[in-house]
Each structure stands twice: as structure tokens, then as C-alpha cells.
Amino acid sequence: AQTVTQSQPEMSVQEAETVTLSCTYDTSESDYYLFWYKQPPSRQMILVIRQEAYKQQNATENRFSVNFQKAAKSFSLKISDSQLGDAAMYFCAYRSALDKLIFGTGTRLQVFP
Amino acid sequence: NAGVMQNPRHLVRRRGQEARLRCSPMKGHSHVYWYRQLPEEGLKFMVYLQKENIIDESGMPKERFSAEFPKEGPSILRIQQVVRGDSAAYFCASSTTGSRDQPQHFGDGTRLSIL
């Protein structure tokens, strides 16, 4: 069975600085998708970025980028030029062959002015 | 284009009552997923449905929980004889197809509180 591990329960960053959130996963599949979701205090689940395992190139979405290391089964999220609105819980997720999402336990990001 | 709509936003039930949670997927989406989030935890998969079919219910408790997605109307997650441990946020997500390249779009969730 696939598992997703987020080893950082909490992280903090100064406004305008860069922060990296870690995620590792375990799977025997070769083709899959990985996602980062953001959950602000309003508790919405907002898709931040996604990565197809088949693609070598790291995904980027404006200030958000990933470092995908397939051999190491690592999928970290880098947030550049952090803003106060980035404060939230961040969940890493794996999409299995059976299409359900498997989530990590989350990292709470605090952004200080 | 309205997003995934879940109602009610908050639901309070006493132990032993029934809870019915509704989810209307995004327009054009025929695949629905239910997830449960216990306090301070990540989301856990419960069930995956297409119209009138349950595709994967491997995350559903064997008793008291059921889900449906009828041909017409919203998907319903039903919890019978609720207990304190059912208190959680329940999220619904939808996608156009079950293909992995199609992202799942989430609703705002229903927060269920059991007195």
C-alpha cells in the first residue's frame, strides 16, 4: 500500500523569504501523480500544484515549485517570496492507480511579517 | 461555473441520530470522492462513486456508513446511529473522469459534531 509522509508538523517563514516543505512517499507503481494542497483556516482544500511521475521536469506555478526526486521518492514544495496569505496547512498527496488520493498528515506553515 | 457544493456546512447531531451529508459535484463531473478529516489529521479516503455505481469503498467503515450517487441529484453520505468518534470534517471532491491526470476539486466540507 502507498504511504505519504510529511515529517515537518510545523514550519515558519518570514514574509518575502523562501521556505521548503518536505514530503516523501512509498509506492511500487511507476506512473502516478503527486499533489500539494493548501488548507487555510477556512478549511477549503485548494490545489496548489501537481506533478506527473512520468515527467522529469519539475512543475511550477508562479511562486510555487516542486523538487521531484523519483528515485528517492521525494516531492518537496518550495514557496518563494512568501506572503501572509500563504499561511495554512499544506498537504502532500499521492494519486493511486485506483484514483483515490492518499494524504500526508500535513505541515502547518506560519508566515511572519 | 459553480464549484463543488456541500451542505450543510455544519451539522450537529446527538448520539444515535442519523447524519446525511450532501455533495453536488461541479458541472460536467461524474466522479465523486468522499474523504474524512479527523481533528489535526490529514484527509482519509472513504469512498469513490460514479453515477449510480460505487467504484471503491475500501475506506468506508463496514457498519453504519453508506454512500450513494443517484442518476439525478447530489451524492449522499449517510451515517446511521452516530457516535462521538464520527465527529470530523467530511469533504467531497469531484472530477470529470476517473483518470489520474484530472485533478479532484474539493468542496468546502461539512463539519459534523456529535453531542
Chai-1 contact restraints between the chains, C-beta under 6 A:
chainA,res_idxA,chainB,res_idxB,connection_type,confidence,min_distance_angstrom,max_distance_angstrom,comment,restraint_id
A,Y33,B,R100,contact,1.0,0.0,6.0,A-B,restraint_1
A,R43,B,G109,contact,1.0,0.0,6.0,A-B,restraint_2
A,Q44,B,D108,contact,1.0,0.0,6.0,A-B,restraint_3
A,M45,B,F106,contact,1.0,0.0,6.0,A-B,restraint_4
A,L47,B,P103,contact,1.0,0.0,6.0,A-B,restraint_5
A,F91,B,G42,contact,1.0,0.0,6.0,A-B,restraint_6
A,R95,B,R100,contact,1.0,0.0,6.0,A-B,restraint_7
A,L98,B,D56,contact,1.0,0.0,6.0,A-B,restraint_8
A,D99,B,G98,contact,1.0,0.0,6.0,A-B,restraint_9
A,K100,B,F45,contact,1.0,0.0,6.0,A-B,restraint_10
A,K100,B,Y48,contact,1.0,0.0,6.0,A-B,restraint_11
A,F103,B,G42,contact,1.0,0.0,6.0,A-B,restraint_12
A,F103,B,L43,contact,1.0,0.0,6.0,A-B,restraint_13
A,G104,B,G42,contact,1.0,0.0,6.0,A-B,restraint_14
A,T105,B,G42,contact,1.0,0.0,6.0,A-B,restraint_15
A,G106,B,G42,contact,1.0,0.0,6.0,A-B,restraint_16
